[in-house]
Every structure is written in C-alpha cells, then in structure tokens.
Amino acid sequence: MPKLRVTVLVTTLSARHRRILSGLSHEDLLWEIPGQPYFTQFNERTGKQSRVRVDTLEQMEELGLIRRHRQSLSAHKLDFWEITAQGREALSLLSADRKTPLSDRPAAAAPQDRKSA
C-alpha cells in the first residue's frame, strides 16, 4: 500500500479505532458475543473487557486494518478479529508521530521571544 494512503488513513482514525488497533497489536482478544450486535475486546494486561460494535469493526475491515476470522458454524467456535499488516503499519505511524519531539513537528511553532516588547 502506498505510504501516502496509509498516512492519510492514520490521520482520519478515531480514538476508538486507535484503541482497538493498539489492543490487537498487544495480543488483546476481540471475540464474538453470540446473539449480540457487538464483540468484546478483552484487555490481557488489565483483565477488563469493553464492547465494540460490529459496524465499527466492519468499517475497520473495509479500511484493511483488521480482518475477521469466521469459525465453523459449530456452536462452540466463535468468530474473532485480528490486526492486519496494514493495521500494524498504521499503528507504527501513529506511535512514531507520538514519539517525535514537539519542536520537530511541522505544526509546532517556535516559542515567541518575550524580550522584544
């Protein structure tokens, strides 16, 4: 995927999308809840769960950030989601931007010299 498209994609991601990607990259589980319009994201580190609506996940799938694994129709096997290579690339761009010193960011302006008053 072209670098420019990934960069544009990263800037349009919501905070929710970023949390989902970050969690999936840290081995969090995103599992189906049978009969419900949402999946649950289990945070391995904290042991907490959060609901994620299916439409949010489908949007992310359309962007190529995550992919759904459909299990067999067996009652004991549930669908789950995983991060894609493109999702990892988008996440690395997000974290690289966060690690850039404020003074090196293009949008940051140099502090005004107050002695000129």
Contacts in CASP RR format, 6 or more apart in sequence:
PFRMAT RR
TARGET T0000
AUTHOR 0000-0000-0000
METHOD contacts of the structure
MODEL  1
MPKLRVTVLVTTLSARHRRILSGLSHEDLLWEIPGQPYFTQFNERTGKQS
RVRVDTLEQMEELGLIRRHRQSLSAHKLDFWEITAQGREALSLLSADRKT
PLSDRPAAAAPQDRKSA
1 86 0 8 1.000
1 89 0 8 1.000
6 86 0 8 1.000
6 89 0 8 1.000
6 90 0 8 1.000
6 93 0 8 1.000
7 93 0 8 1.000
9 63 0 8 1.000
9 65 0 8 1.000
9 90 0 8 1.000
10 90 0 8 1.000
10 93 0 8 1.000
10 94 0 8 1.000
10 97 0 8 1.000
13 21 0 8 1.000
13 90 0 8 1.000
13 94 0 8 1.000
16 56 0 8 1.000
17 56 0 8 1.000
17 59 0 8 1.000
17 60 0 8 1.000
17 65 0 8 1.000
18 91 0 8 1.000
18 94 0 8 1.000
20 30 0 8 1.000
20 41 0 8 1.000
20 52 0 8 1.000
20 56 0 8 1.000
20 57 0 8 1.000
20 60 0 8 1.000
20 66 0 8 1.000
21 60 0 8 1.000
21 65 0 8 1.000
21 66 0 8 1.000
21 83 0 8 1.000
21 87 0 8 1.000
21 90 0 8 1.000
21 91 0 8 1.000
21 94 0 8 1.000
22 91 0 8 1.000
23 41 0 8 1.000
23 43 0 8 1.000
24 30 0 8 1.000
24 66 0 8 1.000
24 81 0 8 1.000
24 82 0 8 1.000
24 83 0 8 1.000
25 83 0 8 1.000
25 88 0 8 1.000
25 91 0 8 1.000
26 44 0 8 1.000
26 45 0 8 1.000
27 44 0 8 1.000
28 41 0 8 1.000
28 42 0 8 1.000
28 43 0 8 1.000
28 44 0 8 1.000
29 41 0 8 1.000
29 42 0 8 1.000
29 44 0 8 1.000
29 80 0 8 1.000
30 39 0 8 1.000
30 40 0 8 1.000
30 41 0 8 1.000
30 42 0 8 1.000
30 52 0 8 1.000
30 57 0 8 1.000
30 80 0 8 1.000
30 81 0 8 1.000
30 82 0 8 1.000
31 39 0 8 1.000
31 40 0 8 1.000
31 42 0 8 1.000
31 78 0 8 1.000
31 79 0 8 1.000
31 80 0 8 1.000
32 39 0 8 1.000
32 78 0 8 1.000
32 79 0 8 1.000
32 80 0 8 1.000
33 39 0 8 1.000
33 40 0 8 1.000
34 78 0 8 1.000
37 53 0 8 1.000
37 54 0 8 1.000
38 51 0 8 1.000
38 52 0 8 1.000
38 53 0 8 1.000
38 54 0 8 1.000
39 51 0 8 1.000
39 52 0 8 1.000
39 54 0 8 1.000
39 57 0 8 1.000
39 79 0 8 1.000
39 80 0 8 1.000
39 81 0 8 1.000
40 49 0 8 1.000
40 50 0 8 1.000
40 51 0 8 1.000
40 52 0 8 1.000
41 49 0 8 1.000
41 50 0 8 1.000
41 51 0 8 1.000
41 52 0 8 1.000
42 48 0 8 1.000
42 49 0 8 1.000
43 49 0 8 1.000
43 50 0 8 1.000
57 66 0 8 1.000
57 68 0 8 1.000
57 81 0 8 1.000
60 66 0 8 1.000
61 67 0 8 1.000
61 68 0 8 1.000
61 81 0 8 1.000
63 86 0 8 1.000
64 84 0 8 1.000
64 86 0 8 1.000
64 87 0 8 1.000
65 83 0 8 1.000
65 84 0 8 1.000
65 86 0 8 1.000
65 87 0 8 1.000
65 90 0 8 1.000
66 81 0 8 1.000
66 82 0 8 1.000
66 83 0 8 1.000
66 84 0 8 1.000
66 87 0 8 1.000
67 81 0 8 1.000
67 82 0 8 1.000
67 84 0 8 1.000
68 79 0 8 1.000
68 80 0 8 1.000
68 81 0 8 1.000
69 79 0 8 1.000
69 80 0 8 1.000
69 81 0 8 1.000
69 82 0 8 1.000
70 79 0 8 1.000
71 77 0 8 1.000
71 78 0 8 1.000
71 79 0 8 1.000
71 80 0 8 1.000
83 91 0 8 1.000
97 105 0 8 1.000
102 108 0 8 1.000
103 110 0 8 1.000
END
